[in-house]
Amino acid sequence: MEKTHKEAHNKLLHLLLGQEIIEINLIPPVSDLVIHFADGLVMELFSDSNIYESWTLSDGNGFELISATAGELLSQNI
């Protein structure tokens, strides 16, 4: 059975909710992001573009952290 984007998002949210972050690494030059959690879970957000945003991390309440081109990071509340 193929998962929809929303189902995958909900599963990831369930896995991460309440987890303690113990380390965050931003890897240049393209701003890959690696987040380490206390239970051993590691989430990696890797760059998949050098023209557009590589990745976006959102809390669902209007905050977004965006990896822009050339390894820049943008933060915004929408």
Buried (B, 14 or more C-beta within 10 A) or exposed (E): EEEEEEEEEEEEEEEEEEEEEEEEEEEEEBBBBBBBBEEEEEBEBEBEEEEEBBBEBEEEEEEBBBBEBEBEEEEEEE
